[in-house]
Amino acid sequence: QKEVEQNSGPLSVPEGAIASLNCTYSDRGSQSFFWYRQYSGKSPELIMSIYSNGDKEDGRFTAQLNKASQYVSLLIRDSQPSDSATYLCAVRDDKIIFGKGTRLHILP
Amino acid sequence: EAGVAQSPRYKIIEKRQSVAFWCNPISGHATLYWYQQILGQGPKLLIQFQNNGVVDDSQLPKDRFSAERLKGVDSTLKIQPAKLEDSAVYLCASSLDRPLRFMNTEAFFGQGTRLTVV
């Protein structure tokens, strides 16, 4: 059974600080990796995708991938209260599997 | 570009009744997914279609759930009979069929249908 593991949190981070979210996955054949943000009562929204080892930056967000360690992370710089949400890690080979999500709370 | 359309947004039914959900994916997206999301958990894949063929339905409770995508575009998911534990949000998503070098493989979600079974 392919699995994606995340710490469920909640992770509390002061406004303006860096939030660090982590994810591990079991299937070494996975080729695509995603971070989705989900606000309460809303559907998941894609915020980052990463396909090769290393870092990928988009605005305040940086995704990091280490295939040898089967590890994906998301850094959010200059955290804002609007970043408070659940962050879902997802991994794809032939299908897209989601982790349970990490609840992030940005403290004003 | 229009997003993934789902209906209805909300549904309340009694246990043992039947219910159906509808999804229309993004135009040009051959792959369609149905996920079940129980409160506090991540989305769980129920079934994945590529065009009108089933790619994966290993976690679909086939004694009560069924899904079809007859013309390779829109899809319906049915539950009959419903149980209390089926209360969840049912999310439809779609993605491109033939991504270039594993790029553009992400799934885009509809607004979901919140099902309450009482």
Interface residues (C-beta under 8 A of the other chain):
Chain A: V4 Q6 Q31 S32 F34 K42 S43 P44 E45 L46 S49 Y51 L88 A90 R92 D94 K95 I96 I97 F98 G99 K100 G101
Chain B: Y33 Y35 G40 Q41 G42 P43 K44 L45 Q48 V55 D56 V89 L91 A93 S95 P99 R101 F102 M103 T105 E106 A107 F108 F109 G110 Q111 G112
